[in-house]
């Protein structure tokens, strides 16, 4: 038997859930000083520390970090710089 529309209040999404609903932007940053697997891990963990749902691709040979994240490039660059790397083209 049909019970009618459920009129109970909907929970407000928490900030992490809202971030995953938001549009993400592909950003590529030129980063100097990355030379090894430790660098890849440090940069990846720094970005995931501020945006757990971001995708991160570090290209050591090209010296770039590409991300698909809801956060702006300057926030991503700050996280990378905090790990000791120089970001050359953050917006």
C-alpha positions as CSV (number, residue, x, y, z in Angstrom):
1,X,0.0,0.0,0.0
2,X,1.3,3.5,-0.9
3,X,2.3,5.5,2.2
4,X,2.6,8.9,0.5
5,X,5.6,11.0,0.3
6,X,8.2,10.8,3.0
7,X,8.2,14.3,4.5
8,X,10.9,13.7,7.1
9,X,13.6,16.3,7.1
10,X,16.7,15.4,5.1
11,X,20.1,15.5,6.8
12,X,22.4,18.2,5.8
13,X,25.5,16.8,4.1
14,X,28.7,17.1,6.1
15,X,31.5,19.3,4.6
16,X,33.3,16.2,3.2
17,X,30.2,15.0,1.5
18,X,29.4,18.4,0.1
19,X,32.9,18.6,-1.3
20,X,32.4,15.4,-3.2
21,X,29.2,16.8,-4.7
22,X,30.9,20.0,-5.8
23,X,32.5,20.3,-9.2
24,X,36.2,19.5,-9.4
25,X,38.8,21.2,-11.4
26,X,41.8,19.6,-13.2
27,X,44.9,21.6,-12.1
28,X,48.5,21.1,-13.2
29,X,51.3,22.7,-11.2
30,X,55.0,22.9,-12.0
31,X,56.9,21.7,-9.0
32,X,60.6,21.7,-8.6
33,X,62.7,19.5,-6.3
34,X,60.8,16.2,-6.8
35,X,63.2,13.4,-7.6
36,X,62.0,10.1,-6.2
37,X,59.2,7.9,-4.9
38,X,59.4,9.6,-1.5
39,X,58.7,12.9,-3.2
40,X,55.7,11.4,-5.0
41,X,54.4,10.0,-1.7
42,X,55.0,13.3,0.2
43,X,53.2,15.4,-2.4
44,X,50.3,13.0,-2.8
45,X,49.8,12.8,1.0
46,X,50.0,16.5,1.3
47,X,47.1,17.0,-1.2
48,X,45.1,14.1,0.3
49,X,45.6,15.8,3.7
50,X,43.5,18.7,2.5
51,X,41.2,16.9,0.0
52,X,40.9,13.2,0.6
53,X,38.9,12.7,-2.6
54,X,41.4,14.4,-4.9
55,X,43.1,12.4,-7.6
56,X,46.8,13.1,-7.8
57,X,49.3,12.3,-10.6
58,X,53.0,13.2,-10.0
59,X,55.2,13.2,-13.1
60,X,58.8,13.3,-11.8
61,X,60.4,13.6,-15.3
62,X,58.2,16.6,-16.3
63,X,58.2,18.1,-12.8
64,X,54.5,18.4,-12.6
65,X,51.7,17.6,-10.3
66,X,48.2,17.2,-11.8
67,X,45.2,17.1,-9.6
68,X,41.4,16.7,-9.9
69,X,40.2,18.5,-6.8
70,X,37.4,20.8,-5.6
71,X,40.1,23.0,-4.0
72,X,41.7,26.0,-5.8
73,X,45.2,25.8,-7.1
74,X,46.6,28.1,-4.5
75,X,45.4,25.8,-1.7
76,X,47.0,22.8,-3.4
77,X,50.2,24.8,-3.9
78,X,50.4,25.8,-0.3
79,X,50.1,22.1,0.8
80,X,52.9,21.1,-1.6
81,X,55.1,24.0,-0.5
82,X,54.6,23.0,3.1
83,X,56.4,19.8,2.2
84,X,59.4,21.8,1.0
85,X,58.9,21.9,-2.7
86,X,58.8,25.0,-4.9
87,X,55.6,25.5,-6.8
88,X,56.2,27.7,-9.8
89,X,52.8,28.4,-11.3
90,X,50.1,28.5,-8.7
91,X,47.2,30.8,-9.4
